[in-house]
Amino acid sequence: MKPIVFIIILAAPASTPLFAQTSDNAEIERMYDEDQSARKVANINWTRLNKADSLRRRRVDELLDSNKVRTGQDFYRSAMIFQHGSDTLASAKAIKLMKQALYLDSTVDKWLLAAAIDRHLMRKGMPQIYGTQYVMMGQNGKWQRYQIDTTKVTDQERRDYHVETLAEQLVKERRMNLRPILEYHQAGKSVDETAAFIRTEVQKGASSLYDVSEAGINSFGYKIMGTPSEAVKIFKLNTELYPTGFNTFDSYGECLMKLGRKKEAIAAYQKSLSLNPQNDNARTVLATLLNR
C-alpha cells in the first residue's frame, strides 16, 4: 500500500475541534434525507438529481464556512452528500468530513469512510482497496466490482469497516445483476401478485433470476412507498421471509407510521431493536413514539 493511502485511512484530525458538542444541524439532516430519498425512487432522473446534489454540496460548503457543521452526525451526513459528487475534489472532501465525523462520534458508521476512500481512488484511476465500489460494464449493463487491489486491506479490516469480505463481494456482485422485483411488478402485476411471486422466487434460492434477498425486497418496498397501503404488504412479507433481519422490522415500522398505525409501528421498532440493540434509528423513533 502506498503511504499516502495509509495516511488517508488512519490519520486523525490534526487539531482538537474548537467547538463543544451540540445538537445536530436540522438543515443538514433535511438535505441528507433528501439525498437518500432521491436514490430510492424508480426511474431516477439523473440530470435533475445531479443538479440537486450540486446545490446540496454548495450549501454544505456554506455551512462549513460559517461553522454550522458541528456534530459527528453533521459531518457524517455532509460526507454522504459529498460522496455523491463526481470528481476528486468531492471524494477528497468526503474523506475529510468522515474522518472528522469519527473523531467526534465513534458510533458513526465507518463504512462511509471506506467507501469514500475507495471512490477517491477510483476517481484517480487507481484500484480500490476495500471493495465498496461497483460499476456498470458492457453493452448488457452488467454490474461489476470496480478493480481492486486485494493485497492492501485484510478481510478483518473490511469487517471492521462494515464492508463485505472478498468472497461476500462476489455474492453481492451476482445479486446486483439479478432482475429487480420492480420489473416484475411494472409488467402489470398487482402488489398481491408480486408478493406471491416473491414467495415463489425465494424458494428457488440461487436459481432465482430476481433479487428476492432481504435487501432486494426492502428496496422494492421503498420504490412503492408513495402508496404506503401497498408498500406495507411488502415490508410485512419481508419480516416473514427474513425474521432475523432487524432492518426488515425497521422499514416495516416506518411504513406503519406513515399509515398512522402507531401501536403496530412501536411493536415493529421494538422488534428491530431487540434484533439489533445498536440500531440507533429504531431507538430514536421509539423514544419519539412513546412520548407522544
PASEBA-1860 file (N, C-alpha, C; in nm, 3 decimals):
! residues 292
1> MKPIVFII> 0.085/-0.120/0.000/0.000/0.000/0.000/0.088/0.124/0.000 ~ 0.054/0.221/-0.081/0.129/0.345/-0.080/0.107/0.418/0.051 ~ 0.212/0.483/0.104/0.200/0.553/0.232/0.086/0.651/0.237 ~ 0.060/0.718/0.125/-0.045/0.821/0.127/-0.182/0.760/0.156 ~ -0.201/0.635/0.111/-0.328/0.569/0.137/-0.344/0.540/0.285 ~ -0.235/0.495/0.349/-0.241/0.471/0.492/-0.272/0.600/0.568 ~ -0.219/0.707/0.521/-0.244/0.835/0.587/-0.391/0.870/0.579 ~ -0.449/0.847/0.464/-0.591/0.877/0.445/-0.676/0.792/0.539
9> ILAAPAST> -0.638/0.667/0.555/-0.721/0.577/0.634/-0.705/0.601/0.784 ~ -0.581/0.622/0.826/-0.555/0.613/0.968/-0.536/0.746/1.039 ~ -0.503/0.850/0.964/-0.470/0.976/1.031/-0.590/1.037/1.101 ~ -0.567/1.084/1.224/-0.673/1.155/1.298/-0.670/1.301/1.261 ~ -0.778/1.375/1.286/-0.778/1.518/1.258/-0.660/1.585/1.328 ~ -0.604/1.686/1.261/-0.481/1.746/1.308/-0.499/1.825/1.437 ~ -0.618/1.873/1.461/-0.637/1.957/1.578/-0.767/1.925/1.648 ~ -0.774/1.960/1.773/-0.896/1.940/1.851/-1.001/2.038/1.804
17> PLFAQTSD> -1.127/1.995/1.784/-1.231/2.088/1.741/-1.245/2.204/1.838 ~ -1.276/2.319/1.781/-1.286/2.440/1.861/-1.423/2.460/1.922 ~ -1.514/2.367/1.893/-1.650/2.383/1.941/-1.690/2.265/2.027 ~ -1.782/2.288/2.115/-1.832/2.180/2.201/-1.942/2.104/2.128 ~ -1.969/1.979/2.172/-2.078/1.902/2.115/-2.209/1.975/2.134 ~ -2.288/1.979/2.031/-2.416/2.050/2.037/-2.519/1.967/1.963 ~ -2.636/2.021/1.939/-2.740/1.945/1.870/-2.711/1.941/1.720 ~ -2.765/1.837/1.655/-2.745/1.821/1.512/-2.807/1.937/1.435
25> NAEIERMY> -2.748/1.969/1.322/-2.798/2.075/1.236/-2.919/2.022/1.157 ~ -3.035/2.079/1.181/-3.159/2.031/1.118/-3.156/2.046/0.967 ~ -3.092/2.151/0.917/-3.086/2.171/0.772/-3.002/2.063/0.705 ~ -2.890/2.028/0.768/-2.806/1.922/0.712/-2.880/1.789/0.714 ~ -2.952/1.763/0.823/-3.031/1.640/0.832/-3.136/1.635/0.722 ~ -3.201/1.749/0.696/-3.301/1.754/0.589/-3.237/1.727/0.453 ~ -3.123/1.789/0.427/-3.055/1.767/0.298/-3.010/1.622/0.283 ~ -2.963/1.564/0.393/-2.922/1.423/0.390/-3.041/1.334/0.358
33> DEDQSARK> -3.154/1.359/0.422/-3.275/1.280/0.396/-3.317/1.294/0.250 ~ -3.307/1.415/0.196/-3.342/1.438/0.055/-3.246/1.360/-0.035 ~ -3.118/1.364/-0.001/-3.015/1.292/-0.078/-3.047/1.142/-0.082 ~ -3.083/1.085/0.033/-3.112/0.942/0.040/-3.244/0.905/-0.028 ~ -3.346/0.986/-0.003/-3.478/0.957/-0.060/-3.476/0.963/-0.212 ~ -3.398/1.056/-0.267/-3.391/1.072/-0.412/-3.333/0.950/-0.481 ~ -3.263/0.866/-0.406/-3.200/0.748/-0.463/-3.281/0.621/-0.441 ~ -3.396/0.635/-0.381/-3.481/0.519/-0.354/-3.600/0.511/-0.450
41> VANINWTR> -3.614/0.610/-0.537/-3.729/0.612/-0.627/-3.698/0.535/-0.755 ~ -3.803/0.495/-0.823/-3.787/0.428/-0.952/-3.759/0.531/-1.060 ~ -3.685/0.489/-1.164/-3.661/0.573/-1.281/-3.604/0.710/-1.242 ~ -3.488/0.709/-1.180/-3.424/0.832/-1.136/-3.390/0.921/-1.255 ~ -3.424/1.048/-1.243/-3.385/1.148/-1.342/-3.247/1.200/-1.301 ~ -3.143/1.144/-1.361/-3.007/1.173/-1.315/-2.966/1.316/-1.342 ~ -3.017/1.376/-1.448/-2.984/1.516/-1.474/-3.036/1.605/-1.362 ~ -3.158/1.582/-1.323/-3.218/1.659/-1.214/-3.150/1.629/-1.082
49> LNKADSLR> -3.120/1.500/-1.059/-3.057/1.462/-0.932/-2.916/1.520/-0.921 ~ -2.839/1.516/-1.029/-2.703/1.572/-1.025/-2.705/1.721/-0.993 ~ -2.805/1.791/-1.045/-2.817/1.934/-1.016/-2.849/1.955/-0.869 ~ -2.943/1.874/-0.817/-2.981/1.885/-0.675/-2.862/1.850/-0.586 ~ -2.784/1.747/-0.624/-2.666/1.710/-0.548/-2.566/1.826/-0.542 ~ -2.547/1.893/-0.656/-2.454/2.005/-0.663/-2.497/2.119/-0.571 ~ -2.626/2.145/-0.568/-2.677/2.252/-0.481/-2.660/2.215/-0.334 ~ -2.679/2.088/-0.302/-2.661/2.045/-0.163/-2.515/2.059/-0.121
57> RRRVDELL> -2.423/2.022/-0.211/-2.281/2.035/-0.177/-2.243/2.181/-0.155 ~ -2.297/2.268/-0.241/-2.267/2.410/-0.227/-2.318/2.463/-0.093 ~ -2.436/2.419/-0.054/-2.492/2.466/0.072/-2.413/2.413/0.192 ~ -2.368/2.289/0.185/-2.287/2.234/0.293/-2.157/2.313/0.306 ~ -2.098/2.350/0.194/-1.978/2.432/0.199/-2.004/2.564/0.272 ~ -2.119/2.624/0.246/-2.154/2.748/0.314/-2.168/2.727/0.464 ~ -2.231/2.614/0.501/-2.249/2.584/0.644/-2.115/2.553/0.711 ~ -2.025/2.488/0.638/-1.892/2.461/0.692/-1.818/2.593/0.716
65> DSNKVRTG> -1.828/2.682/0.620/-1.759/2.812/0.632/-1.812/2.894/0.750 ~ -1.939/2.876/0.782/-1.998/2.953/0.892/-1.999/2.874/1.023 ~ -1.924/2.762/1.026/-1.908/2.681/1.148/-2.041/2.627/1.200 ~ -2.128/2.586/1.107/-2.257/2.532/1.147/-2.265/2.381/1.127 ~ -2.152/2.320/1.091/-2.141/2.174/1.085/-2.060/2.135/1.207 ~ -2.124/2.078/1.308/-2.057/2.064/1.437/-2.053/1.923/1.495 ~ -2.159/1.850/1.483/-2.164/1.719/1.550/-2.111/1.609/1.458 ~ -2.088/1.492/1.518/-2.046/1.377/1.439/-2.146/1.345/1.330
73> QDFYRSAM> -2.275/1.352/1.362/-2.378/1.324/1.264/-2.380/1.431/1.154 ~ -2.356/1.556/1.191/-2.348/1.662/1.091/-2.240/1.631/0.988 ~ -2.122/1.592/1.038/-2.011/1.563/0.947/-2.037/1.437/0.866 ~ -2.100/1.336/0.930/-2.133/1.213/0.857/-2.230/1.243/0.743 ~ -2.335/1.317/0.772/-2.434/1.349/0.670/-2.374/1.435/0.559 ~ -2.287/1.527/0.599/-2.220/1.611/0.499/-2.128/1.527/0.410 ~ -2.060/1.429/0.472/-1.972/1.340/0.396/-2.051/1.262/0.292 ~ -2.170/1.215/0.330/-2.253/1.140/0.236/-2.294/1.228/0.118
81> IFQHGSDT> -2.325/1.353/0.145/-2.364/1.445/0.039/-2.247/1.464/-0.058 ~ -2.125/1.478/-0.006/-2.008/1.493/-0.094/-1.968/1.361/-0.159 ~ -2.003/1.250/-0.097/-1.975/1.119/-0.157/-2.042/1.106/-0.293 ~ -2.151/1.178/-0.312/-2.225/1.169/-0.437/-2.181/1.272/-0.539 ~ -2.064/1.332/-0.516/-2.005/1.420/-0.617/-1.944/1.337/-0.728 ~ -1.889/1.403/-0.830/-1.840/1.331/-0.948/-1.692/1.353/-0.974 ~ -1.620/1.417/-0.881/-1.478/1.442/-0.906/-1.397/1.417/-0.778 ~ -1.265/1.429/-0.792/-1.176/1.401/-0.679/-1.186/1.506/-0.569
89> LASAKAIK> -1.227/1.628/-0.605/-1.246/1.730/-0.501/-1.355/1.688/-0.405 ~ -1.466/1.636/-0.462/-1.578/1.593/-0.378/-1.541/1.469/-0.296 ~ -1.475/1.372/-0.359/-1.440/1.249/-0.287/-1.336/1.276/-0.178 ~ -1.242/1.365/-0.205/-1.144/1.400/-0.102/-1.212/1.468/0.016 ~ -1.311/1.551/-0.014/-1.382/1.619/0.093/-1.466/1.521/0.175 ~ -1.522/1.421/0.108/-1.599/1.319/0.179/-1.511/1.246/0.280 ~ -1.387/1.217/0.240/-1.293/1.151/0.331/-1.264/1.240/0.452 ~ -1.234/1.366/0.424/-1.202/1.460/0.531/-1.318/1.475/0.630
97> LMKQALYL> -1.439/1.485/0.577/-1.556/1.502/0.663/-1.583/1.376/0.744 ~ -1.562/1.260/0.684/-1.585/1.136/0.758/-1.482/1.116/0.869 ~ -1.359/1.155/0.845/-1.258/1.146/0.950/-1.297/1.233/1.069 ~ -1.349/1.351/1.040/-1.393/1.439/1.147/-1.516/1.382/1.217 ~ -1.605/1.320/1.140/-1.725/1.259/1.199/-1.687/1.152/1.300 ~ -1.592/1.066/1.264/-1.550/0.958/1.352/-1.470/1.011/1.470 ~ -1.399/1.120/1.451/-1.325/1.181/1.560/-1.420/1.233/1.667 ~ -1.532/1.288/1.622/-1.629/1.344/1.716/-1.724/1.239/1.772
105> DSTVDKWL> -1.750/1.133/1.694/-1.850/1.034/1.736/-1.809/0.897/1.683 ~ -1.756/0.815/1.770/-1.705/0.683/1.729/-1.815/0.587/1.686 ~ -1.941/0.622/1.711/-2.052/0.532/1.674/-2.099/0.554/1.532 ~ -2.046/0.657/1.465/-2.084/0.683/1.326/-2.042/0.563/1.241 ~ -2.123/0.529/1.142/-2.098/0.412/1.058/-1.968/0.430/0.977 ~ -1.866/0.348/1.009/-1.736/0.362/0.945/-1.737/0.319/0.798 ~ -1.842/0.252/0.755/-1.849/0.207/0.615/-1.828/0.323/0.519 ~ -1.883/0.438/0.552/-1.874/0.552/0.461/-1.730/0.598/0.441
113> LAAAIDRH> -1.646/0.584/0.542/-1.506/0.621/0.524/-1.439/0.527/0.424 ~ -1.465/0.398/0.437/-1.409/0.302/0.342/-1.460/0.331/0.201 ~ -1.589/0.360/0.190/-1.648/0.388/0.059/-1.591/0.517/-0.001 ~ -1.569/0.617/0.083/-1.513/0.744/0.035/-1.370/0.724/-0.013 ~ -1.291/0.645/0.060/-1.154/0.617/0.019/-1.153/0.542/-0.114 ~ -1.238/0.439/-0.125/-1.246/0.363/-0.250/-1.288/0.451/-0.367 ~ -1.386/0.535/-0.344/-1.434/0.620/-0.454/-1.328/0.721/-0.494 ~ -1.254/0.774/-0.396/-1.147/0.869/-0.427/-1.040/0.802/-0.513
121> LMRKGMPQ> -1.003/0.679/-0.476/-0.906/0.605/-0.556/-0.959/0.579/-0.696 ~ -1.085/0.544/-0.707/-1.148/0.519/-0.836/-1.146/0.644/-0.923 ~ -1.180/0.759/-0.862/-1.180/0.886/-0.936/-1.040/0.920/-0.987 ~ -0.938/0.871/-0.917/-0.800/0.896/-0.957/-0.748/0.790/-1.054 ~ -0.835/0.696/-1.092/-0.796/0.591/-1.186/-0.713/0.482/-1.123 ~ -0.721/0.470/-0.990/-0.644/0.368/-0.917/-0.738/0.258/-0.866 ~ -0.684/0.139/-0.838/-0.769/0.032/-0.783/-0.819/0.069/-0.644 ~ -0.941/0.028/-0.613/-0.993/0.046/-0.478/-0.926/-0.056/-0.387
129> IYGTQYVM> -0.943/-0.041/-0.256/-0.877/-0.133/-0.163/-0.975/-0.207/-0.072 ~ -1.091/-0.149/-0.048/-1.189/-0.217/0.038/-1.285/-0.304/-0.045 ~ -1.334/-0.250/-0.154/-1.427/-0.324/-0.238/-1.570/-0.277/-0.226 ~ -1.590/-0.146/-0.208/-1.725/-0.091/-0.192/-1.785/-0.039/-0.322 ~ -1.702/-0.024/-0.426/-1.747/0.042/-0.548/-1.775/-0.059/-0.661 ~ -1.891/-0.043/-0.721/-1.932/-0.128/-0.833/-1.969/-0.038/-0.950 ~ -1.935/-0.083/-1.070/-1.963/-0.003/-1.190/-2.035/-0.089/-1.292 ~ -2.111/-0.024/-1.380/-2.184/-0.096/-1.483/-2.094/-0.109/-1.606
137> MGQNGKWQ> -2.080/-0.231/-1.656/-1.988/-0.258/-1.765/-2.060/-0.323/-1.883 ~ -2.010/-0.296/-2.003/-2.055/-0.367/-2.122/-2.190/-0.322/-2.175 ~ -2.221/-0.369/-2.293/-2.346/-0.332/-2.359/-2.468/-0.388/-2.287 ~ -2.450/-0.497/-2.217/-2.562/-0.557/-2.145/-2.587/-0.492/-2.009 ~ -2.504/-0.395/-1.974/-2.524/-0.323/-1.848/-2.510/-0.410/-1.725 ~ -2.405/-0.493/-1.721/-2.383/-0.579/-1.606/-2.301/-0.506/-1.500 ~ -2.342/-0.521/-1.375/-2.266/-0.463/-1.265/-2.143/-0.546/-1.237 ~ -2.033/-0.479/-1.210/-1.909/-0.547/-1.180/-1.834/-0.469/-1.073
145> RYQIDTTK> -1.775/-0.541/-0.980/-1.694/-0.472/-0.879/-1.579/-0.401/-0.949 ~ -1.563/-0.274/-0.917/-1.453/-0.197/-0.975/-1.320/-0.262/-0.936 ~ -1.220/-0.248/-1.022/-1.092/-0.313/-0.997/-1.043/-0.287/-0.855 ~ -0.984/-0.391/-0.798/-0.946/-0.385/-0.657/-0.808/-0.443/-0.636 ~ -0.729/-0.379/-0.554/-0.602/-0.435/-0.509/-0.631/-0.507/-0.378 ~ -0.636/-0.639/-0.386/-0.679/-0.719/-0.270/-0.569/-0.736/-0.165 ~ -0.450/-0.682/-0.193/-0.338/-0.703/-0.101/-0.325/-0.594/0.005 ~ -0.400/-0.486/-0.010/-0.381/-0.369/0.076/-0.462/-0.374/0.206
153> VTDQERRD> -0.574/-0.444/0.204/-0.663/-0.448/0.320/-0.702/-0.594/0.345 ~ -0.702/-0.637/0.469/-0.744/-0.773/0.501/-0.896/-0.780/0.514 ~ -0.947/-0.901/0.509/-1.091/-0.918/0.528/-1.134/-0.874/0.668 ~ -1.046/-0.891/0.766/-1.080/-0.846/0.902/-1.093/-0.694/0.905 ~ -1.005/-0.626/0.833/-1.016/-0.479/0.826/-1.144/-0.440/0.754 ~ -1.180/-0.516/0.652/-1.306/-0.487/0.582/-1.423/-0.501/0.679 ~ -1.422/-0.606/0.756/-1.531/-0.625/0.853/-1.533/-0.511/0.955 ~ -1.415/-0.466/0.995/-1.408/-0.356/1.091/-1.474/-0.230/1.035
161> YHVETLAE> -1.469/-0.217/0.904/-1.531/-0.101/0.839/-1.668/-0.134/0.782 ~ -1.725/-0.245/0.826/-1.860/-0.286/0.785/-1.870/-0.308/0.635 ~ -1.761/-0.356/0.576/-1.755/-0.388/0.434/-1.755/-0.540/0.418 ~ -1.817/-0.591/0.313/-1.820/-0.734/0.288/-1.680/-0.789/0.265 ~ -1.658/-0.914/0.300/-1.532/-0.981/0.267/-1.523/-0.998/0.116 ~ -1.406/-1.036/0.066/-1.389/-1.053/-0.078/-1.486/-1.158/-0.133 ~ -1.504/-1.267/-0.058/-1.597/-1.372/-0.102/-1.740/-1.319/-0.103 ~ -1.775/-1.243/-0.001/-1.910/-1.187/0.006/-1.934/-1.086/-0.104
169> QLVKERRM> -1.829/-1.019/-0.147/-1.843/-0.922/-0.255/-1.879/-0.989/-0.387 ~ -1.827/-1.109/-0.409/-1.862/-1.182/-0.531/-2.009/-1.222/-0.529 ~ -2.059/-1.259/-0.412/-2.202/-1.291/-0.399/-2.285/-1.165/-0.423 ~ -2.239/-1.054/-0.369/-2.310/-0.927/-0.388/-2.314/-0.889/-0.535 ~ -2.203/-0.910/-0.605/-2.198/-0.878/-0.748/-2.302/-0.957/-0.825 ~ -2.315/-1.085/-0.791/-2.418/-1.167/-0.857/-2.556/-1.113/-0.828 ~ -2.581/-1.077/-0.702/-2.712/-1.026/-0.665/-2.745/-0.895/-0.736 ~ -2.645/-0.812/-0.754/-2.668/-0.684/-0.820/-2.711/-0.701/-0.966
177> NLRPILEY> -2.677/-0.816/-1.025/-2.712/-0.841/-1.164/-2.842/-0.920/-1.178 ~ -2.907/-0.949/-1.066/-3.039/-1.011/-1.072/-3.142/-0.908/-1.113 ~ -3.253/-0.953/-1.165/-3.358/-0.861/-1.209/-3.431/-0.806/-1.086 ~ -3.458/-0.677/-1.084/-3.527/-0.619/-0.968/-3.673/-0.660/-0.963 ~ -3.728/-0.673/-0.845/-3.869/-0.710/-0.830/-3.959/-0.607/-0.897 ~ -3.916/-0.481/-0.896/-3.996/-0.375/-0.956/-4.025/-0.405/-1.102 ~ -3.932/-0.469/-1.169/-3.950/-0.502/-1.311/-4.071/-0.595/-1.329 ~ -4.083/-0.692/-1.242/-4.198/-0.784/-1.247/-4.326/-0.708/-1.216
185> HQAGKSVD> -4.322/-0.626/-1.114/-4.440/-0.550/-1.072/-4.488/-0.455/-1.181 ~ -4.395/-0.393/-1.251/-4.431/-0.296/-1.354/-4.484/-0.360/-1.481 ~ -4.480/-0.493/-1.486/-4.536/-0.564/-1.601/-4.686/-0.586/-1.584 ~ -4.748/-0.502/-1.502/-4.893/-0.507/-1.486/-4.940/-0.596/-1.373 ~ -4.850/-0.634/-1.284/-4.886/-0.720/-1.172/-4.925/-0.637/-1.051 ~ -5.026/-0.682/-0.978/-5.066/-0.613/-0.856/-4.965/-0.640/-0.746 ~ -4.973/-0.567/-0.637/-4.883/-0.590/-0.525/-4.906/-0.728/-0.465 ~ -5.031/-0.772/-0.460/-5.059/-0.906/-0.405/-4.999/-1.014/-0.496
193> ETAAFIRT> -5.010/-0.996/-0.627/-4.950/-1.092/-0.720/-4.798/-1.091/-0.707 ~ -4.743/-0.972/-0.690/-4.598/-0.960/-0.676/-4.551/-1.025/-0.547 ~ -4.627/-1.009/-0.440/-4.591/-1.071/-0.312/-4.588/-1.224/-0.326 ~ -4.687/-1.279/-0.395/-4.692/-1.424/-0.416/-4.573/-1.469/-0.501 ~ -4.538/-1.388/-0.599/-4.424/-1.418/-0.685/-4.295/-1.419/-0.604 ~ -4.281/-1.323/-0.514/-4.162/-1.315/-0.429/-4.147/-1.442/-0.347 ~ -4.257/-1.489/-0.288/-4.252/-1.611/-0.208/-4.200/-1.729/-0.292 ~ -4.249/-1.738/-0.414/-4.207/-1.847/-0.503/-4.059/-1.837/-0.537
201> EVQKGASS> -4.015/-1.715/-0.568/-3.875/-1.695/-0.606/-3.781/-1.723/-0.490 ~ -3.820/-1.687/-0.369/-3.736/-1.713/-0.251/-3.711/-1.863/-0.237 ~ -3.812/-1.943/-0.266/-3.799/-2.088/-0.255/-3.701/-2.145/-0.357 ~ -3.678/-2.072/-0.467/-3.586/-2.118/-0.572/-3.440/-2.103/-0.530 ~ -3.416/-2.019/-0.429/-3.279/-1.998/-0.384/-3.191/-1.936/-0.490 ~ -3.071/-1.994/-0.509/-2.973/-1.937/-0.601/-3.014/-1.948/-0.747 ~ -3.117/-2.025/-0.777/-3.162/-2.038/-0.917/-3.259/-1.927/-0.958 ~ -3.300/-1.845/-0.863/-3.390/-1.735/-0.897/-3.317/-1.631/-0.981
209> LYDVSEAG> -3.388/-1.575/-1.077/-3.331/-1.470/-1.162/-3.364/-1.332/-1.109 ~ -3.441/-1.326/-1.000/-3.481/-1.198/-0.942/-3.413/-1.178/-0.807 ~ -3.395/-1.052/-0.771/-3.334/-1.020/-0.643/-3.440/-1.023/-0.534 ~ -3.453/-1.137/-0.471/-3.550/-1.152/-0.363/-3.478/-1.169/-0.230 ~ -3.361/-1.108/-0.222/-3.289/-1.103/-0.095/-3.362/-1.009/-0.001 ~ -3.323/-1.010/0.124/-3.382/-0.916/0.220/-3.369/-0.772/0.171 ~ -3.249/-0.737/0.123/-3.225/-0.600/0.075/-3.304/-0.572/-0.052 ~ -3.316/-0.672/-0.140/-3.389/-0.654/-0.264/-3.538/-0.628/-0.241
217> INSFGYKI> -3.596/-0.703/-0.148/-3.738/-0.684/-0.116/-3.757/-0.550/-0.047 ~ -3.666/-0.516/0.042/-3.674/-0.388/0.112/-3.669/-0.271/0.013 ~ -3.580/-0.284/-0.085/-3.567/-0.180/-0.186/-3.696/-0.164/-0.266 ~ -3.758/-0.275/-0.301/-3.884/-0.269/-0.375/-3.991/-0.201/-0.291 ~ -3.994/-0.231/-0.162/-4.091/-0.167/-0.074/-4.079/-0.016/-0.078 ~ -3.956/0.034/-0.075/-3.935/0.178/-0.080/-3.970/0.237/-0.216 ~ -3.954/0.156/-0.321/-3.987/0.204/-0.455/-4.136/0.234/-0.467 ~ -4.220/0.163/-0.389/-4.364/0.186/-0.397/-4.417/0.253/-0.271
225> MGTPSEAV> -4.327/0.315/-0.195/-4.365/0.378/-0.068/-4.462/0.494/-0.089 ~ -4.470/0.545/-0.213/-4.566/0.651/-0.241/-4.709/0.607/-0.215 ~ -4.731/0.476/-0.216/-4.861/0.419/-0.179/-4.837/0.328/-0.059 ~ -4.830/0.386/0.061/-4.793/0.308/0.179/-4.885/0.190/0.209 ~ -5.012/0.201/0.169/-5.104/0.090/0.195/-5.065/-0.034/0.113 ~ -4.993/-0.015/0.003/-4.943/-0.128/-0.076/-4.804/-0.168/-0.028 ~ -4.720/-0.067/-0.001/-4.584/-0.095/0.042/-4.581/-0.175/0.172 ~ -4.676/-0.149/0.261/-4.675/-0.217/0.391/-4.689/-0.368/0.375
233> KIFKLNTE> -4.755/-0.413/0.269/-4.768/-0.556/0.243/-4.631/-0.618/0.213 ~ -4.549/-0.542/0.141/-4.416/-0.592/0.105/-4.323/-0.591/0.225 ~ -4.328/-0.484/0.302/-4.242/-0.478/0.421/-4.281/-0.586/0.522 ~ -4.410/-0.611/0.535/-4.455/-0.717/0.627/-4.407/-0.854/0.577 ~ -4.418/-0.875/0.446/-4.372/-1.000/0.387/-4.223/-1.021/0.414 ~ -4.147/-0.913/0.406/-4.003/-0.923/0.428/-3.971/-0.967/0.571 ~ -4.052/-0.921/0.667/-4.030/-0.964/0.807/-4.060/-1.112/0.823 ~ -4.152/-1.163/0.741/-4.188/-1.304/0.749/-4.082/-1.392/0.682
241> LYPTGFNT> -4.028/-1.344/0.570/-3.928/-1.422/0.497/-3.791/-1.413/0.562 ~ -3.763/-1.300/0.626/-3.632/-1.279/0.691/-3.657/-1.230/0.834 ~ -3.707/-1.318/0.920/-3.748/-1.279/1.056/-3.634/-1.237/1.148 ~ -3.510/-1.264/1.110/-3.398/-1.223/1.195/-3.331/-1.095/1.144 ~ -3.387/-1.037/1.040/-3.329/-0.916/0.984/-3.384/-0.791/1.054 ~ -3.301/-0.725/1.130/-3.350/-0.610/1.206/-3.402/-0.499/1.115 ~ -3.341/-0.485/0.996/-3.381/-0.376/0.908/-3.519/-0.400/0.846 ~ -3.560/-0.527/0.836/-3.693/-0.554/0.782/-3.799/-0.495/0.874
249> FDSYGECL> -3.780/-0.509/1.004/-3.877/-0.456/1.100/-3.867/-0.305/1.111 ~ -3.746/-0.252/1.091/-3.728/-0.106/1.093/-3.807/-0.043/0.979 ~ -3.794/-0.099/0.859/-3.866/-0.046/0.742/-4.017/-0.066/0.756 ~ -4.055/-0.181/0.809/-4.197/-0.209/0.832/-4.255/-0.105/0.928 ~ -4.181/-0.076/1.034/-4.226/0.024/1.130/-4.241/0.161/1.067 ~ -4.147/0.198/0.980/-4.154/0.328/0.912/-4.281/0.339/0.828 ~ -4.313/0.233/0.756/-4.432/0.234/0.672/-4.560/0.238/0.757 ~ -4.560/0.164/0.868/-4.676/0.166/0.958/-4.698/0.306/1.014
257> MKLGRKKE> -4.591/0.377/1.041/-4.603/0.514/1.089/-4.672/0.602/0.986 ~ -4.635/0.584/0.859/-4.697/0.663/0.752/-4.846/0.637/0.744 ~ -4.887/0.517/0.783/-5.028/0.481/0.779/-5.100/0.519/0.908 ~ -5.027/0.575/1.003/-5.088/0.614/1.130/-5.116/0.499/1.223 ~ -5.053/0.384/1.197/-5.075/0.265/1.280/-4.967/0.261/1.389 ~ -4.981/0.351/1.484/-4.878/0.377/1.584/-4.844/0.254/1.668 ~ -4.945/0.186/1.719/-4.922/0.073/1.807/-4.840/-0.036/1.736 ~ -4.877/-0.065/1.612/-4.805/-0.166/1.535/-4.664/-0.118/1.501
265> AIAAYQKS> -4.650/0.012/1.475/-4.518/0.068/1.444/-4.425/0.052/1.564 ~ -4.477/0.080/1.681/-4.397/0.065/1.804/-4.350/-0.080/1.819 ~ -4.440/-0.173/1.795/-4.404/-0.315/1.808/-4.296/-0.353/1.707 ~ -4.306/-0.299/1.585/-4.208/-0.330/1.481/-4.070/-0.274/1.517 ~ -4.068/-0.151/1.564/-3.940/-0.090/1.602/-3.881/-0.159/1.724 ~ -3.965/-0.202/1.817/-3.915/-0.275/1.935/-3.853/-0.407/1.893 ~ -3.916/-0.474/1.798/-3.860/-0.599/1.747/-3.727/-0.574/1.679 ~ -3.719/-0.468/1.599/-3.595/-0.434/1.531/-3.483/-0.410/1.631
273> LSLNPQND> -3.515/-0.338/1.737/-3.415/-0.305/1.839/-3.372/-0.429/1.916 ~ -3.464/-0.522/1.936/-3.429/-0.645/2.006/-3.334/-0.731/1.922 ~ -3.348/-0.722/1.789/-3.262/-0.797/1.699/-3.125/-0.731/1.684 ~ -3.126/-0.599/1.697/-3.000/-0.524/1.686/-3.004/-0.407/1.784 ~ -2.953/-0.427/1.903/-2.953/-0.320/2.005/-2.875/-0.196/1.962 ~ -2.795/-0.206/1.855/-2.718/-0.091/1.805/-2.795/-0.010/1.701 ~ -2.920/-0.047/1.676/-3.000/0.025/1.577/-3.047/0.158/1.637 ~ -2.966/0.260/1.620/-2.997/0.391/1.679/-3.123/0.453/1.619
281> NARTVLAT> -3.149/0.423/1.491/-3.269/0.480/1.429/-3.394/0.431/1.500 ~ -3.400/0.300/1.526/-3.517/0.245/1.596/-3.530/0.303/1.736 ~ -3.417/0.319/1.804/-3.420/0.374/1.940/-3.473/0.518/1.939 ~ -3.427/0.597/1.843/-3.469/0.737/1.833/-3.617/0.749/1.802 ~ -3.661/0.670/1.703/-3.803/0.675/1.663/-3.892/0.627/1.778 ~ -3.850/0.522/1.847/-3.929/0.471/1.959/-3.943/0.575/2.069 ~ -3.836/0.645/2.097/-3.841/0.749/2.200/-3.945/0.854/2.164 ~ -3.952/0.888/2.037/-4.049/0.986/1.991/-4.191/0.932/2.000
289> LLNR> -4.210/0.810/1.953/-4.344/0.750/1.952/-4.398/0.728/2.092 ~ -4.313/0.683/2.182/-4.358/0.651/2.317/-4.384/0.775/2.402 ~ -4.332/0.888/2.357/-4.352/1.012/2.433/-4.464/1.099/2.377 ~ -4.525/1.051/2.271/-4.635/1.128/2.212/-4.762/1.110/2.294
END
